[in-house]
């Protein structure tokens, strides 16, 4: 009992000491619990925002977009243009995924690229036409100058004057996917009867991103037809030459010296010296392209099945095109002067006005 009284006295002294120091327990937070009132606090009221359907014609619209995706065909991207847009069907690319300027010609100029006229066959590179056509109602006229050597039957060059070809060409965008035109070469020589025919050209874009084209000779020589596909920076094509029988070389007399032979626009020329016969390649392969260097300059390259060319084309506001190119020698440049008096040189300069 004494020990218990001693313990109680000690505990009482400790409590009095704590109370005198100002320390006390605050039991107000427990009053509700101790009193038995255990109801939960009411939950905050939920608010609802009315979801209005967006105008489908404004979905993902961007005035600065360059292309859009087709929802019904996943992954297909279509360039902007005059095509009608169905509401909710096509979605424009947002601004942060716009096509870089360097790659924009791959998409936006595939069908109607602004390229200027080639030497042969309408709009394109230097030696070959491209799969693209002029826009409907647009037209272009061009002039190209190329020097050449004139050879006699002994394969000796006439050096008493400078000789050059002036090729005048024109093209017109008739309707969507169709371009027609013509070209004619004029030479400043009258020593030999060298045929410079008038050609009618056409290009037609068929479904499937393929273009059919041709050059028709109005003088009864070789005609050419081809099919090509690609984009402005790179395209390929195959074609054929037809309409002319095998050429047979023979001397009539010392004044004429040779049978007139025909040149084809594309492909090479095969001449059999043992039989003295020759003909243009019946089939040919061609490639071409215009690679952007900056907003006004394009690197131009192509191959027409016989010769290749490398050069540059300057573009001023898609209205004036100036170009200069190096052209390699081909089969026609290796024929003897008795067969082909005319041997083209390796540089061509030209210009096109589009309107």
Buried (B, 14 or more C-beta within 10 A) or exposed (E): EEEEEEEEEEEEEEEEEEEEEEEEEEEEEEEEEEEEEEEEEEEEEEEEEEEEEEEEEEBEEBEEBBBBBBEEEEEEEBBBEEEEBEEEEBBBBEEEEBBEEEEBBBBBBBBBBBBBBBBBBBBBBBBBBBBBBBBBEBBBBBBBEBBBBBBBBEEEEBEEEEBBBBBBBBBBBBEEBBBBBBBBBEBEBEEBEBEEBEBBBBBBBEEEEBBBBBBBBEEEBBBBBBBBEBBBBEBBBEBBBEBBEEBEBEEEEEEEBBEEBBBBBBBBBEBEEEEEEBBBBEEBBBBBBBBBEEEEBBBBBBBBBBBBBEBBBBBEEEEEBBBBBEBEEBBBBEBBBBBBBBBBBBBBBBBBBBE
